[in-house]
């Protein structure tokens, strides 16, 4: 479920805005890492990484559009 829920929008975004592909991939990768969290502390760190990556994606997108 995770893969299709993340990969489909990522693929669409990469086609429509290729300049954002790298930062979008970073956000997706950070999201995938939520699954492998081995402790509550690791999960919190993974959540923080997702937030940071998504904020970066938003910042870069605002420069593009």
C-alpha positions, 0 to 999 in steps of 0.5 A: 500500500505504501508504495503505490500511495507514494509512488503514483503521485511521485511519478506524476510530479516527476513528469509534470515538474521534473525540476522538483524530482530530486527533492520529491524523491527525498521526501518520499524516501523519508516517508518510506523510512517511517516503516522501519522505525525500531523504537518510538525515538526512531519514529519521532526522528523519522517523522522530523525527517519527513517534515523537513523533507516536505518543507524543503519540497514546498519551498522549492515548489514555490520557487518553480510555480 
